[in-house]
Amino acid sequence: MKLIEEVGLVSYTQKNGTFQKNSSGKFECPVCHELVIRPLAKGERNKSCGKKECVDAMRVSKNQFSERGPLKHYSGELYPSNKKSKLHRLYSVWIGMKKRCYDTSQDKNNSYHEKDITVCDQWINSFDNFYEDMGKEYFELKDKADGSRALTPSIDRIDANGNYSPENCQWITYSENSSKDKRIKVVRMDFNGEILATYASATEAANTFKSQMGCRMMSPGVPHILECCRGTRGEHVGYKWAFATDKERMQIASI
């Protein structure tokens, strides 16, 4: 809080009933603007006068768009009180969506950067807008999940090469999202980018294709095929791999 003036030594009653004198001052609460007397060190450290409404107001301004405090103290009407506990997960989805597109510190995000996948202007700086567009359906699916990890709603881009936006996003279950890439057609290519075979999924490719590596027969693994398709791995069992819908990556493979 802001120090208005020093008032010298003031006696305070401690919780154990004893008295203690501290150098004190008058501080102005930034919320209600009332003047309160507090010890100098404590008053400068405190953000408000301590009344519940002032504490809640300061928490909202600090946590509304903070990665560490997802609206759990929000007192407005936009977020129903019975939904606040579930906002943590929805807020984490919003934060994770932005990290995948803009956090360049993690190699696993390279495919998003290469495809220039972004978050739409409507959502990038406004959790409120994201909540209004996606929140209702999220809460309905969350209630149906009843604590099940597999049935928990997970955000999905309808067009895998498209951006995060209201028209390109939907909720599917966590299990559906985790296996989605396994249901997309993949192609096997040589190092010149020529398509040698097309498979209904990465799982089918792993189950049906064998590669001669020296004197050994190698079977491709689904995770490694998907890593190639996402651009985080260069080749697997001597071949290039790409999603059949990803024309850009197939062009890169031919360079």
C-alpha positions in Angstrom: 0.0 0.0 0.0 1.0 3.6 -0.4 2.5 5.3 2.7 0.8 8.6 3.4 2.6 9.6 6.6 4.5 8.1 9.5 2.8 8.2 12.9 5.6 6.9 15.1 5.4 4.1 17.6 2.0 2.3 17.9 1.1 -0.5 20.2 -0.5 -3.6 18.8 -2.1 -6.6 20.5 -0.5 -9.9 19.4 -2.5 -13.1 19.0 -1.1 -14.4 22.2 -2.4 -11.4 24.1 0.9 -9.6 24.5 1.6 -6.0 23.4 4.2 -4.9 20.9 5.2 -1.4 19.7 6.2 -0.9 16.0 7.1 2.1 13.9 3.9 2.7 12.0 2.3 4.9 9.3 -0.9 5.7 7.6 -1.4 3.7 4.4 -4.0 4.2 1.6 -5.8 1.1 0.4 -5.7 1.1 -3.4 -9.2 -0.5 -3.5 -11.4 1.4 -1.0 -9.0 4.3 -0.6 -9.4 4.3 3.2 -6.5 5.2 5.4 -5.3 2.5 7.8 -2.5 2.4 10.4 -0.1 -0.5 9.9 3.5 -1.2 10.9 5.8 0.4 8.2 7.2 -2.9 6.9 3.9 -4.6 7.0 2.0 -1.8 5.4 4.4 -1.5 2.4 4.2 -5.2 1.9 0.4 -5.5 2.0 -1.6 -5.0 -1.2 -4.8 -3.9 0.5 -6.3 -2.9 3.9 -7.3 -6.5 4.5 -11.1 -6.3 4.2 -12.5 -9.3 2.3 -13.9 -7.3 -0.6 -10.6 -5.5 -1.1 -8.5 -8.7 -0.9 -10.8 -10.4 -3.5 -10.6 -7.4 -5.8 -6.8 -7.5 -5.7 -6.7 -11.2 -6.4 -8.9 -10.7 -9.5 -6.6 -8.0 -10.9 -3.5 -10.2 -10.2 -4.9 -13.6 -11.2 -7.4 -12.9 -14.0 -4.8 -13.6 -16.7 -2.0 -15.1 -14.7 -0.7 -18.6 -15.5 -0.3 -19.3 -11.8 -3.8 -18.1 -10.6 -6.6 -19.1 -13.0 -9.5 -17.0 -11.8 -10.2 -19.1 -8.7 -11.0 -15.9 -6.7 -13.0 -14.2 -9.5 -16.1 -12.6 -8.0 -17.8 -11.4 -11.2 -21.0 -12.7 -12.8 -19.3 -14.0 -16.0 -18.1 -17.2 -14.3 -20.9 -19.1 -12.3 -19.8 -19.8 -8.8 -20.5 -23.6 -9.2 -18.1 -23.6 -12.2 -15.1 -21.9 -10.6 -13.3 -25.0 -9.6 -13.5 -26.3 -13.1 -12.0 -23.1 -14.5 -8.6 -24.2 -13.5 -8.6 -26.9 -16.3 -10.2 -24.7 -18.9 -7.8 -21.9 -18.2 -4.9 -24.4 -18.5 -6.2 -25.4 -21.9 -6.2 -21.7 -22.9 -2.6 -21.3 -21.6 -1.4 -24.5 -23.2 -2.9 -23.5 -26.6 -0.9 -20.3 -26.6 2.3 -22.1 -25.4 2.1 -24.6 -28.3 2.0 -21.8 -30.8 4.4 -19.3 -29.4 6.7 -21.0 -26.9 9.9 -21.5 -29.0 11.9 -23.0 -26.1 10.5 -26.5 -26.5 11.4 -28.6 -29.6 8.2 -30.5 -29.5 6.4 -27.3 -30.7 8.4 -27.1 -33.9 5.5 -28.5 -36.0 3.3 -25.6 -34.9 5.9 -23.0 -35.8 6.6 -24.6 -39.2 3.0 -24.7 -40.1 2.5 -21.1 -38.7 -0.3 -22.2 -36.5 -1.5 -19.3 -34.3 -4.3 -18.4 -31.9 -6.9 -16.1 -33.4 -7.1 -12.4 -32.4 -10.3 -13.1 -30.5 -8.7 -15.5 -28.1 -5.0 -14.6 -27.9 -5.4 -11.9 -25.2 -8.8 -12.7 -23.8 -9.7 -15.7 -21.7 -13.2 -14.2 -21.4 -13.8 -14.6 -25.1 -12.4 -18.1 -25.1 -14.7 -18.9 -22.2 -17.8 -17.5 -23.9 -17.0 -19.4 -27.2 -16.0 -22.7 -25.7 -17.0 -22.8 -22.0 -20.6 -24.0 -22.2 -19.8 -27.2 -24.1 -16.7 -27.8 -22.1 -18.6 -27.8 -18.8 -21.3 -30.1 -20.2 -18.6 -32.6 -21.3 -16.8 -32.2 -18.1 -19.9 -33.1 -16.1 -20.5 -36.2 -18.3 -16.9 -37.3 -17.8 -17.5 -37.6 -14.0 -13.8 -37.6 -13.2 -12.8 -40.1 -16.0 -9.4 -39.2 -17.5 -10.3 -40.8 -20.9 -13.6 -38.8 -21.1 -12.2 -35.5 -20.1 -12.8 -32.9 -22.8 -9.7 -32.0 -24.9 -9.5 -29.2 -27.5 -9.1 -30.3 -31.1 -8.5 -28.4 -34.3 -10.8 -29.7 -37.0 -8.3 -28.8 -39.7 -5.0 -30.0 -38.4 -3.2 -27.3 -40.4 -5.6 -24.5 -39.3 -5.4 -22.1 -36.5 -7.0 -22.1 -33.1 -10.3 -20.2 -33.6 -14.0 -20.7 -32.9 -14.8 -22.0 -36.3 -11.8 -24.5 -36.3 -12.0 -25.8 -32.7 -14.2 -28.4 -31.1 -14.1 -30.5 -27.9 -13.4 -34.3 -28.1 -12.5 -36.7 -25.4 -8.9 -37.1 -24.2 -8.8 -40.6 -25.5 -10.1 -39.6 -28.9 -7.5 -36.8 -29.1 -4.6 -39.0 -28.0 -5.3 -41.5 -30.7 -6.5 -39.1 -33.4 -3.2 -39.0 -35.3 -3.3 -42.8 -35.5 -6.4 -42.6 -37.7 -5.0 -40.2 -40.2 -3.6 -41.6 -43.5 0.2 -41.5 -43.6 2.6 -41.9 -46.6 6.0 -43.5 -46.7 8.5 -41.7 -48.9 12.1 -42.1 -50.1 14.7 -39.4 -49.4 13.8 -37.7 -52.8 10.2 -37.2 -51.6 8.7 -39.8 -53.9 5.6 -41.5 -52.3 6.2 -45.3 -52.1 3.1 -46.3 -50.2 0.0 -44.9 -48.4 -1.5 -46.4 -45.2 -4.8 -45.8 -43.6 -3.1 -45.0 -40.3 0.2 -45.0 -38.5 -0.9 -48.2 -36.8 -1.6 -49.9 -40.1 1.9 -48.9 -41.4 3.5 -50.3 -38.3 1.6 -53.6 -38.5 2.1 -54.2 -42.3 5.4 -52.8 -43.3 8.8 -54.4 -42.7 12.1 -52.8 -43.6 15.4 -54.6 -44.4 18.1 -52.9 -42.3 21.3 -54.8 -43.1 20.7 -58.4 -42.1 17.8 -57.5 -39.9 14.1 -57.0 -40.6 12.8 -53.8 -38.9 9.2 -53.0 -38.1 8.4 -49.3 -37.8 7.0 -48.1 -34.5 3.8 -45.9 -34.3 5.3 -43.2 -32.0 8.4 -42.8 -34.3 6.2 -42.6 -37.5 4.1 -39.9 -35.8 7.2 -38.0 -34.7 8.3 -38.0 -38.4 4.8 -36.8 -39.5 4.9 -34.0 -36.9 8.4 -32.9 -37.9 10.3 -33.8 -34.7 12.1 -36.7 -36.3 13.9 -36.8 -39.7 13.4 -40.4 -40.7 12.5 -43.9 -39.4 13.6 -47.3 -40.5 15.2 -45.7 -43.6 12.2 -43.7 -44.9 10.5 -40.4 -44.6 6.9 -40.3 -43.3 4.2 -37.7 -43.5 0.5 -37.3 -43.0 -1.3 -37.7 -46.3 -3.1 -34.4 -45.7 0.2 -32.5 -45.0 1.2 -31.4 -48.5 3.7 -28.9 -47.1 5.7 -31.5 -45.2 5.7 -33.8 -48.2 7.2 -31.0 -50.2 9.9 -30.4 -47.5 10.8 -34.1 -47.7 11.4 -33.9 -51.4 14.0 -31.0 -51.0 
